[in-house]
């Protein structure tokens, strides 16, 4: 590979609530934590696969059935003139 062509990858510690995992990224932060003798930049996440409702099985299903019936009950009695 040519020097200076690719971005520098940094060791990262991703934190999502109580879940933490390491990886590499081009991101940096002011928070640094030493893990096994190597400084990792700490990136706090609001949502990840550990907390996203789709992946955790806690998603809420929106009831779409009955919308047409509700519309017809509300506006079906009116006649167009």
C-alpha positions in Angstrom: 0.0 0.0 0.0 1.1 3.5 -0.6 2.0 5.6 2.4 -0.4 8.5 3.2 -3.2 7.2 1.0 -5.3 5.6 3.6 -6.7 7.1 6.9 -5.1 6.2 10.2 -7.1 3.6 12.1 -7.3 4.0 15.8 -8.2 1.5 18.5 -11.7 2.3 19.8 -13.8 1.2 22.8 -17.5 1.5 21.9 -19.7 1.9 25.0 -23.5 1.5 24.8 -24.9 1.5 28.4 -23.5 -1.6 30.1 -22.1 -3.1 26.9 -18.6 -2.4 25.7 -16.6 -3.8 22.8 -13.4 -2.9 21.0 -12.7 -2.2 17.4 -10.9 0.1 15.0 -12.0 3.3 13.4 -10.8 6.6 12.1 -12.8 8.4 14.9 -11.1 9.9 17.9 -12.4 11.3 21.2 -11.1 13.1 24.3 -11.8 10.1 26.5 -9.1 7.5 26.5 -9.1 4.2 28.4 -6.1 1.8 28.7 -7.0 -1.8 27.9 -4.2 -4.4 28.0 -1.5 -1.7 27.8 -3.0 0.0 24.7 -4.9 3.3 24.8 -8.3 3.1 23.2 -10.5 6.1 22.4 -13.9 5.8 24.1 -16.9 6.4 21.8 -20.3 6.5 23.6 -23.2 5.2 21.5 -26.9 6.0 22.0 -28.1 2.9 20.2 -26.4 -0.2 18.9 -27.3 -3.8 18.2 -27.3 -4.4 22.0 -30.0 -1.8 22.6 -31.9 -1.4 19.3 -35.5 -2.7 19.6 -35.3 -4.5 16.3 -32.3 -6.6 17.4 -33.5 -7.1 21.0 -37.0 -8.3 20.1 -38.7 -5.6 22.0 -40.0 -3.7 19.0 -43.6 -2.5 19.1 -45.8 -3.5 16.3 -48.1 -0.7 15.0 -51.6 -2.0 14.4 -52.3 -1.1 10.8 -55.3 -3.3 10.5 -58.6 -1.5 10.9 -57.6 1.8 9.5 -59.9 1.5 6.5 -62.8 0.5 8.7 -62.1 3.4 11.1 -62.1 5.7 8.1 -65.3 4.3 6.8 -67.0 4.6 10.2 -65.9 8.2 10.5 -66.4 9.4 7.0 -68.4 6.7 5.2 -71.8 8.1 6.1 -71.1 11.4 4.3 -72.3 11.5 0.7 -70.6 13.6 -2.0 -72.9 16.2 -3.7 
